[in-house]
Amino acid sequence: MTDTTPAARIAEQFREVNGEHPMTADDDAYVTEVFVPLDTLCAALGRDEDEVRLLMLAGLLPLPGYLRSDGAEMVPRDLFALADAAGGVEGLRAWFTGHWEDAARGEAEWAAYLSGQYVCLREVTPANIRRKDELTAEIGALLAAAGADPSPEWRAALHARVDALDALEPAFTAYDRLRFGGPTSRDTCVDAPRALFPPARD
């Protein structure tokens, strides 16, 4: 008999979005440190966890960022912060997409937010999403223009942006590299630039 409980439906939708990839012990340890089980968060805030799952399934709140190996739905500790800022889940979509002048871009970012895959930010807000996009584009442009012997000014510009991105992004996991099909933005825009162009020592 098919399990049609909200938790089972969340797990099914999560795998539809992310694919079937194993979580290692290191992955589990990371997500346990950075995220919180949905049931734990709901208990602390006096919310009904199945009602929250139904909001996720209805496209009113994002899916969990991870499913731990034991099946726990791992979510950000501030899962409800944007809905609270918008005055409730019913107004969240309009509030969220309104941060982009281009309506199509706003809707695309909303879809990405609902997927639960914005695990690339310590705090998921429209402002941080936009800032991350700006920084990764600027880092990419600087790396493309590096030349054979980058100037001290170029290095300072690169590291200022790398440090700013580092402050926005968490560490990620090996699982993320599997579900995203390659290196993360931290790999390409933080770790690689620092390895290729180490900051100057005083």
C-alpha positions in Angstrom: 0.0 0.0 0.0 1.4 3.4 -1.0 2.3 5.7 1.9 0.4 9.0 1.2 1.2 10.8 4.4 2.6 14.3 4.1 6.0 13.1 5.2 6.1 10.4 2.5 4.9 12.9 -0.1 7.7 15.3 1.0 10.3 12.6 0.6 9.0 11.7 -2.8 9.0 15.3 -4.0 12.5 15.8 -2.5 13.9 12.9 -4.5 12.1 14.1 -7.7 13.9 17.4 -7.3 17.3 16.2 -6.1 17.6 12.7 -7.5 18.7 9.5 -5.6 22.1 10.1 -4.0 23.4 8.6 -0.7 24.1 10.7 2.3 27.4 9.8 3.9 28.2 10.0 7.6 30.1 13.2 7.0 27.1 14.6 5.1 24.8 13.7 8.0 27.1 15.3 10.5 27.3 18.5 8.4 23.5 18.9 8.0 22.9 18.1 11.7 25.3 20.9 12.6 24.0 23.5 10.2 20.3 22.6 9.8 17.5 21.4 12.1 14.9 18.6 11.8 11.5 19.9 10.7 9.8 18.2 13.6 12.2 19.7 16.1 11.7 23.2 14.7 8.0 22.9 14.7 7.9 21.6 18.2 10.0 24.5 19.4 7.7 27.0 17.7 4.4 25.4 18.5 3.6 24.6 14.8 2.0 21.4 13.5 4.6 19.7 11.4 2.1 18.1 9.0 0.5 21.4 8.4 3.9 22.8 7.5 4.5 19.8 5.2 1.2 20.6 3.4 2.3 24.2 2.9 5.5 22.9 1.3 3.6 20.5 -1.0 1.3 23.4 -1.9 4.2 25.6 -3.0 3.9 28.0 -0.2 7.1 27.1 1.7 10.3 25.6 0.5 11.1 21.9 0.6 13.7 20.6 3.1 17.2 21.3 2.1 18.3 17.8 2.9 16.9 14.4 3.9 19.3 12.9 6.4 20.1 9.2 6.2 17.6 8.5 8.9 14.9 10.3 6.9 14.8 13.4 8.9 13.7 16.5 6.9 16.5 19.0 7.5 15.5 22.7 7.2 17.0 26.1 8.0 16.5 27.3 11.5 14.9 30.4 10.0 12.5 28.5 7.7 9.6 30.8 8.6 11.5 34.1 8.6 10.6 35.2 5.1 7.0 34.3 5.5 6.9 36.3 8.7 8.5 39.2 6.9 5.8 39.0 4.2 3.0 38.9 6.7 2.2 35.3 6.1 2.7 32.4 3.7 -0.1 33.7 1.4 1.8 36.9 0.6 5.2 35.4 0.5 5.4 34.8 -3.3 4.5 38.4 -4.2 6.8 39.7 -1.5 9.7 37.5 -2.7 9.4 38.0 -6.4 8.9 41.8 -5.9 12.6 42.0 -5.1 13.4 41.6 -8.8 12.5 44.2 -11.4 12.3 41.5 -14.1 9.2 39.5 -13.3 10.4 36.4 -15.1 13.6 36.4 -13.0 11.7 36.8 -9.9 9.5 33.8 -10.7 12.6 31.7 -11.5 14.2 32.6 -8.2 10.9 31.8 -6.4 10.9 28.3 -8.1 14.5 27.9 -7.0 13.6 29.0 -3.4 10.7 26.5 -3.2 13.0 23.6 -4.4 14.9 23.8 -1.1 18.2 23.9 -3.0 19.2 27.3 -1.7 21.6 25.6 0.7 24.3 27.8 -0.8 23.5 30.6 1.5 23.8 30.8 5.3 20.7 33.0 5.3 18.3 32.7 2.3 16.9 36.2 1.6 16.3 38.0 -1.8 19.0 40.4 -0.9 21.6 37.6 -0.3 20.5 35.8 -3.4 21.1 38.9 -5.5 24.4 39.6 -3.7 25.6 36.1 -4.3 24.8 36.4 -8.0 26.7 39.7 -8.2 29.8 38.4 -6.4 30.1 35.2 -8.4 29.8 37.2 -11.7 32.4 39.7 -10.5 34.8 36.9 -9.4 34.3 35.2 -12.7 35.1 38.4 -14.6 38.2 39.0 -12.5 39.5 35.5 -13.0 38.9 35.8 -16.8 41.0 39.0 -16.8 43.8 37.8 -14.5 46.6 37.7 -17.0 50.0 36.2 -16.4 51.1 38.5 -13.5 48.1 40.0 -11.8 48.7 43.3 -10.1 48.3 43.9 -6.3 45.2 45.9 -7.0 43.7 43.1 -9.0 44.4 40.6 -6.2 42.9 43.0 -3.6 39.8 43.3 -5.7 39.5 39.5 -6.1 40.0 38.7 -2.5 37.5 41.4 -1.3 34.8 39.7 -3.4 35.9 36.2 -2.4 35.8 37.1 1.2 32.4 38.6 0.8 31.1 35.5 -0.8 32.7 33.3 1.8 30.7 35.2 4.5 27.5 34.4 2.6 28.1 30.7 1.8 28.3 27.7 4.1 30.7 24.8 3.5 28.4 22.5 1.4 28.7 18.7 1.4 29.8 15.9 -0.9 26.1 15.2 -1.4 25.7 18.7 -2.9 28.3 18.0 -5.5 26.3 14.9 -6.5 22.9 16.5 -6.7 24.2 19.6 -8.5 26.3 17.5 -10.9 29.6 19.1 -10.2 31.5 21.7 -8.1 29.7 24.2 -6.0 30.1 27.9 -6.2 32.2 27.7 -3.1 34.6 25.4 -4.9 34.8 27.6 -8.0 34.5 31.1 -6.5 36.1 30.8 -3.0 38.4 27.8 -2.7 39.8 27.8 -6.2 40.6 31.6 -6.4 42.3 31.4 -2.9 44.4 28.4 -4.1 45.4 30.0 -7.4 46.0 33.5 -6.0 46.8 33.3 -2.3 46.3 36.5 -0.4 49.4 38.5 0.2 51.1 38.0 3.6 51.9 41.0 5.7 
